[in-house]
Amino acid sequence: MNNQTISNTHRDTSLGYKLGVFGVVITLLWIGIFKFTPTEAALIEPLVVNHPLIGWVYNIIS
């Protein structure tokens, strides 16, 4: 293998790694931002209200 082949392989690997990291970051940001929408609040409410350790706090605070 010559230096050109090694350089191209490293560049391709680096590009694939950066693309994978970018995909994970975008997905986690999308999920994180979705946590602050009214839709998510409405979907999580039954779980909080009916939980034995948190339900009483919800009744006091809400």
N, C-alpha and C positions, 0 to 999 in steps of 0.2 A: 504494500500500500504506500502510496506517496502522500506527501503533505496535503495536497489538494483534496484527496478523498477523505482524509481525516478531518480537515477543516469543514468540508460539506456535511459530514456525519455529525460533527459537533454542532453546527449551525441548525441542522434539522432537529436534533435532539433538544437543543435550547428552545427552538420555536415551538415544538410540541409541548414542552414543559410549561412555557409561558402561556400557551393557549389553554392548557388544562387548568392552570392556576386562575386564569381570567374567568373561565367557565364556573369554577367553584366560587369565586368571589362574587360574581354576578348572581348566582343562585342564592347564596347566603344573604346578600343584600336584599334581594327580592323577597325572601321569606321574612327577613327582619323588618323591612318596611311594612309588609302586610300585617304584622302584629299590631300596628297602631291604627288600623282601619276599623270602622264600625262593624263590618262583616265579621271580623275575627272576634270582636268583643261579644257579639251576639252568639257566635258558635261556642265560645268557651264558658258562657254564663251558666248553662245547665251543669257543667262539670264542677264549677266552683260552688254553686248553691247546694248541690247534693253531696258534696264531700264532707265527711264527718268532722274533720279537723279545721276546715276553712269556712264551712257554711255559716257558722254562728258569727264569724267576723264579717262576712258579707252582709248579713242581716243588720248588723250594727252600723257599718260604714255606709251602706247604700241607703 
